[in-house]
Each structure stands twice: as structure tokens, then as C-alpha cells.
Amino acid sequence: MSKIVSKENKLCMCCMKEHEVKTVRIIDDNIYKGVDIKYPAFYYYCENADEYYNDENQLSENDLSMKNEYRKKVGLLTSKEIISIREKYNISQTDLCILLGWGGKTITRYEGHQVQDMAHDSILRKIRDDAEWFLNLLEKSKDMISEDYYVRYRDNAAMVLENERDTYLKKAIISNYAAYFYKPYYSGNRRLSLETVVDVINYIVNENKEKDIFMSRMLKLLWYIDTLSYKKRGHSITGLIYQARPNGILPILYECLIDLDGISYEEIEIGEGIGYKLISTGFKEYNNLTEDDKKIIDKILSTFKNISNELLLKRIKEESAYKGTNVIEIVSFELSENLSVN
């Protein structure tokens, strides 16, 4: 089936007469490297001869369309996706080849009609997804690139790295949680949602009636919130996994949570150490929390409203879940039945 894209009165190169020539889009098929490919192709249509024909530009574009569909089918980056890698770092084709140690025209060919092999595709994906690796390659290639372009590429990549910091942080946290995803007694029957963690923290900061709330206190409240949710509903709210530690029951990689995008804080000197005072972002939409979630959070906030951090820690250490778990071991949500909060 063909679809008319445009019409134009011009000299038809099929019948060699001037008349309305239609540009049509059809789904063509071909076999490329032993793979059957269906792809969108563009042709001119001559009604006088009832025939489709191409000019050189259409032939080139149709060939690229076929090869991109092949790339998609076998799991390779398309030419546009390869171009987007360069655009991400604002780097030239030649200089990207220098960074990767490839021939000077390799990227030019991959952005066109030459299909890359799996090995080169993996390298392109890595440089796309890892701005830190790009910076390392750039540093090693510093002497082969002009100083002006080196500075430009470095600054662009540093900006990309900063913008994607939250993505890298989330990947690091999730990778450490992966081993527990299918152990519901540790995960609280909930897959980790860092977006929900951010919402819970911001909800507490915004709704908390205390003057200040520090991250050290927040972490203890998170355990009570998830455990009360599990006790009442059979699942936690956040999916965080908790360890018994000398200073309470805390999430795995708890020190990383404060750096998640969407959480605001300031560092406060406390004696010889540093405390992290959480600050309201002013954003009060909690898309990842249900009304029942909020009721559980409100219950915990109300219960511990007038309890100091020292007494809160003492309360945790008196819970059956803490007493029944060795230090550094993962705390099972199955121990929530005897939670002191109802």
C-alpha cells in the first residue's frame, strides 16, 4: 500500500513529459545480510506509465532506511542514534574517531550507509552512556586534539556528567539492591522505587511540624514507615532494604539517598562532625504516594513528633526486629508483627 506524500508539476523522468508527479511512501522489503527487512521507502509515481521510479537522492535515502531497519532488527544503533552521540558531546566525527582509536572516516561511514559490527556498536553505546569514560578517553587523546576543541569537549562532557549524575547514582543504588529484589521478606514485597523514596522524604519535610529535621532522623523514620506499611498492608512503601547497624536500622547505601535529585539540604557543623539538615523544595505534589501511604507516614510523624533523636534510636533498639537481627545483617520485614506502632 502506498501513501501520497506530495504532488508537484514537473518533468517526469519516467515518461519524459511534464505533469503532476506524486511522491509516495511504501513499505518495501529486501534481504540484507540474510535478514528479511521491511522498511519505509520513497518513490516517484508516474500515472501515465503507472510506474514507480527513483532519483539518486531517493535511492540513497531508501538504502539508508533499509540499513537502519536492519540495525534495529539485530539490536544495533541506527545512524541517527550514532549522530546523537556526537551531538551529546558536541564533538566532530574526526575527533571522536581519535578518542576511540578508529580510522578517521569510521564515524562518518557509520552515520551513513556502512553498518557497524557488534564490537564497535558496544563501544559506541558505552561512550553514549558513560560521560566519565568519555572524559577519560579525552584526557588520553589530549595531545592529538587542538587545545580549543579539547577544552570545549571537556566542558561539554563535564556538563553532561553533572546533568546525568542522578542517573548514575540511581543505577549504583539499584545494582546494590538487585540481589534482594526476589526476596520479599527483605524487600518488603515492593520493588525499590527511588522516586517514591524522594516523595516520602519531601512529604515528611513539608508536613513535619518540627523546626528542623536531619537526614539521620529521616533514615530512622523511613524504616518505621515501611515496616508499619508492611505490618498493615503486607508491603512497604519504598522498597528500601534495611540493615541492623550500631546506630539503628538503616537502608542499604543510606549515605547516597540524600544526593538523589529532588532532595534539598544544607550542611550544618555539629560538634566535630557534619549534619545534613533537610530543606523543603516547595514542591508538594507526591505522584508516587497514595492517600493510604500518606496516612501511614502521618501516623509515624505523629507517634515520634515529640521524641528526641536519642530516644528514637533507643526505641528502635528495643524493637523485636532490631533485637532479632545481628549487626550488619539484613532486617526481615517478617519481624514487623511485633512493631511497637500500630
N, C-alpha and C positions, 0 to 999 in steps of 0.2 A: 504494500500500500504506500502510495506517495502522498506527500503533503506539500502544497504550493507555498513557497516561502516568499517569493516576489515575482513581479512581472515587469518587463522592460521592452520597449520597442527598439530593436537594434538589428544589425546584420547577423542572421543566423548562420553559424559556421557549419550547420548540417546540410541545409538546403540551399545556402548561399543567397537567400532572399531576405529583405528587411521586413520583419513582422514582430508581433509580440512574442517574446521568448520568456518562458517560465523557468524559474529556478525552483527545483523541487528537492525535498528531503525524503530519502527512502532508507529502509533498514536493509543494508547489503549483507552478504555473507561471503566468507572466504576461509581458507585453511592456511594458518600461519604457524610454522614450526610444529606441524602435526596437530594443531589445536583448531577446532571449528570455532570461528569467530563471527558473531553478528554485531554490526556496528552502524551508526548513522553515517550516511554518505550524501553528498550533494551533487546534483546533475542539472544540466540544462535540458529542457524538453522542447522538441520541435513538433508542433501539431501537424505541419504539412507532411512530414515524413513519419510521424508517430514513432519517434526515436529519442532516446536519451543520449547525451554526449557530454564530454568533459573538456575544460580547458586545462592548461598546465597547473594553474593555481588550485583548481578543484582536485586534480589528480594527487597533488601533494598533500592537500588537507585531508582527503579521504584515506590516503595511505597512513597518515599520522593518526587519524581516528581509529583505523583498524588496529594499529600497533598499541594504541592506548587501551583499547578494549582487551587486547591480548594481555597487556600488563596487568589490568585489573583481574582478569580471569586466573592468572597464575600467581597473583599476590605481589606484583612489583609496583613501585611508584610510577605514576603517569608522568608525562613530560611536564604538565602544569605543576604537579607536586614537586618535581625537581627544581623547577623555576622558583617556586615559592620558598625553597630552602635558601637560595641565593638572596631573594628579596628579604627574608627574615634577618639576615646579617648585612644586607646591602653590600654584597661582595661581588666582584666581577667573575665571569666564567674562568678566565685565565688564573686569577689569584686563588680561586677555590681549588683548581687543579694543583696549584703549587702546594697548598696546605695538605692535600690528600696524597701528594706524590704521584699524580697521574699525568699522562700526556696532556699537552696544552690545549688540545681540542676535544678532550674526552667529554667534559660537561656540555660543550656546545652540541656534540653529537647526541648525548643522552636527552637533551632538551628538545631534540628534533626526532629524527627517524630511526636512530640506532637504539635498539632495546638493550638495556644493561643486563649483566648477568646477576645471579643471586648474591655473589660476594660483594660486588660493588653496590648493589641495592642495600645490603645490610649496613655498609659503611655510610651511605647517604642517609639512611634512617637514623643512625646513631648521631651523626652531626646535626641532623634536624632536631633531635630530641634532647641533646646534651650540649647546652651552651658552654658549659665548663670545659668539655672536651674540645670544642671549637677554639676556645681561648688557649688551651694547651698547645694545639696544633699551630695556632697563630704565633705563639711565642717561639716555637721551634723553627718557624719559617721566617722569622723577623728579618733576617739578613737578605732574604730573597724578594722582599716586597718593599716598595718605596715607603719612606717614613710617614708621609702624609696619609697614605692608604692604611698603613699599619695602625696608626692612631685612630682612624675612622672605624676600621673593623673592630678594634679592641673596644672602643667606646660603645659601638652598636651592640656587640656581644655582651658587654657588661650590663647594658640596659635590658637586654633580653633575659639575662640571668636573674636580674633583680625582679623583673616582671613575672618570671616563672618560678621564683623561689618557693611560693606556696605549693606549686605543683610538685616540686622535688621533695618538699617536706612531707606532703601527704603520702607520696609514694614510699618514702622511707618508713613512715609510721605504719602504713598498711602492710608493707613487707614483713615487719616485725610481728604483726598480728595474724598473718596468714595461717600460721601453724595451728591457730586456735579457732579458726572460722567454723570448723565442723565439730567442735566440742562445746555443745550448748551449755553445759554446766560451767564452763569458763567464760563463754561469750555472752551469757545471759539470754540465749535464744534470739540474739539480734546481731545482724551483720554490722560491723563498725561503720558508722556514718559520721565523718568529721564535720560535715555541715551541721548535723544535729548537735554535736558537741559545742560548736560555736554558738548555736542558737540557745542552748541551755545556759552557757556561761553568760551570754549577753542578757538573757532573761533574768538571771539571778542579779547581775549588776544593776539592771534597770529597776527591778522590783524589790530588791533588798532594802530594808528600812535602816540598816546600819549605816554609819557615816562612811566608813571605808571597808573594802573587802580585798584581801590579798590573795594571791594565787595559792599559797599554801593552805589557806582555809577552803578555798574553792575546790581543791582536789579532794578534800575530805567530804565535802558536801556532795560532790559528784557520785562518790561511792554510795552514800546513803540514798541518793535519788534513784540510782539504777537498781539498788538492792530492794528498796521499797516497791519500785515498779515490778520487779520480778516476783516479789512476795505476793503482791496483789493481783498481777495480771499474767504471770508466767513468762515475762520477758522484760529486759531492761529497756532503757530509752535510747542510750547512745551506742551500745555495742562495745564500749570500752572494757578492757580486761584488766583486772586488778591484781596487785601483788601485796602480800603482807610485808611490811618494812618496819624498821625500828621507829619511824616517825608516822606510823599509821598504815592505812590501806590506800594505796595509790595506783593510778593507771600505769600500765607499761608505757615507757617513754613519756612520762608525765612532764618532763622538763621541756619537751618540744611543743606541747599544746599551746603555750602562751604565744608562740610565734605564728600560729595559724592566721591566715588572712581573715580579717573581721573582728579580731580581738585587739583591744587597745589597752595600754598600760603605761605606767611610768615607774622608773626605778627609784626606790627610796632607801637611803642608808639607815640600817637598823643595827646599832652597835658596830661590830666589826664586819657585818655582812650586808647583803643587799636584799631588799624585799621588793616584790612586784605588785604594786597597787593597781588593781583593775579600774578602768575608766569607761564610763558609758560612751558608746559611739553615737548615741542619739537615735539609733535605728531600732525601732520597736516592732518590726514585723518578724515573726518567727514561723517561717513557712514549713519548717520541719518538725514543729511541735503541735500535737493535738491538744484539745481542751483538757482531756484526761491527763496528758503529760504535765500540763501546767498545774493541775490540781495536786499532783504528786510533788512537784517542785515546791509549790506553795506550802504544802504540808511540812516539808523538810525545813524550809526557811522559817516557818512559824515555830517549829519544835526547837530549833537551835538559835533563835533570834537573840536571846539574852545570855547565851553560853559562850564563855571565852574560848580562845583557841586552845589553851591548856586543858580546859575541861572537855572540850570537844575531842581532843586526842585521847584523853583518859577514857571518855565514853566509848570511843572506837575500840580501845584495847580491852574493854570489858565485854565487847560483843562476842558471841559464840564463834562467828566467822573468823575473827582475829585469833582467838584462843585455839581454834581448831586447825590453824594453818601455821606451818613453820615459816620463819622469816625468809623472805625472797621467793617462797613458793607462790603459785597462783591461787587466788582465793576462789573457791567454788561457790556459785550462786545457789547451789543446793543447801548451803548453810544459812540461807536467808530466813528460814522458817522461824527462827528464834530472834529475829531482829527486834530491837527494843522499841522501834517506831511502828505503829500500826496505821 
